[in-house]
Amino acid sequence: MTKTNYSEEIRSILQNNYNPVQSVVTADDYTVKKTLTEIYRDIIQVLPKLWVDESDVYDALQELGFKSFLFSIPLELDDDGEEKTAEDEFLYLLEKKTATY
């Protein structure tokens, strides 16, 4: 069975719904933070999971100029409210395009 290539559709979904954010400083109220896996899950809600890989989504993000940024996510707070441990995670900053009716 030959795999169907959904590269164009993936790029179209991303372009129709998001603009790339080039810096953490330029993020605003329309900016969402998502991991590659979260973006992949969004894509396979529209396209067949069997034919779309995370690497296809990664390639589309790179081609369209989306960047990932390293964030430290606090895991726990101690009794004084101080962070005990933090986990580093790469997140894409996506400016959500708003739909108008």
N, C-alpha and C positions, 0 to 999 in steps of 0.2 A: 504494500500500500504506500503510495507516494504522499508525503507530507504537503499539505496546502500551506503556502506562504502568505501570512497575514501581516507582513511588515508595513504595507501601505495603510491598512486599517488601523494598526496600532498607532502609527504616527498621526493619523487623522483623529483618532479618539483623544490623544494627548493634546494636539493642536487646538481642537475644538473646545476643550475644557480647561486648559491651563496655559499660562505663559511662564517661561523660565524666570526664576529670580536669581540674579547674578551675585547677590551679596546678602549676608545676614542683616546688614545694616538697612537694606532697602525693603525688607519684609514688612508687611502691614496687616491690616485686619482681613484682607482677602488671601493671605498667604496660609497655606496648609503645609504641614510637615508630614512626610510619608516615607517609609522605607521602600526599598525596591520590591519587597514581597507584598506590601500593601498595595502598591501601584499595580503589580501583577494580578492580585486578586480582583481589583477593580476592572482590569481589562478582560479577565475571563468571565466576568458577569455578562459581557457583551459578545465575546468571541469564544469559539470552542476550546475548552481547556486542553483537549487532545492535541491541538495544533499550535498552541502558543506556549513558549518556554519563557522563563524569567530572563534568559539571555537575549531573547527577541525584544523584550521590553527595555532592557538595559541598552541595547544597540539603538533603539528608537530614541530613548532619552538623550543619549550622547549625540546622535545626529541632529537633534532639535535644540541642542545647547543647554539642556538642563544640567545642573550641577548638584553634587551631594556635599554636605557639610557635616563635620564631626560634632556631635553634641554629647554632653555628659548628662545622663539621665539619673537623678537620685533614686536609689533603691530603698533606702531606709532612713528614718530619722530616729535619733536617740531620744532619751527622756527630756532633754533640753531643746529638742527641735532642731538639732544639728544633723547634717548629713553624715551617716556612718560609712556608706559605701556608694559608689557611683559606677554606672555602666556607660561606656562609650558606645555610641551608635551613629552610624552614617544615615542621614536623612536628606531627602530631596526637598527643597523649598519650591512649592508650586503656587503660582498666583492663580487663584480660581477665577475663571471667567464667569460673570453673572449672566444669567438668562433673563431676557426681558420678554414680557408677554404683550 
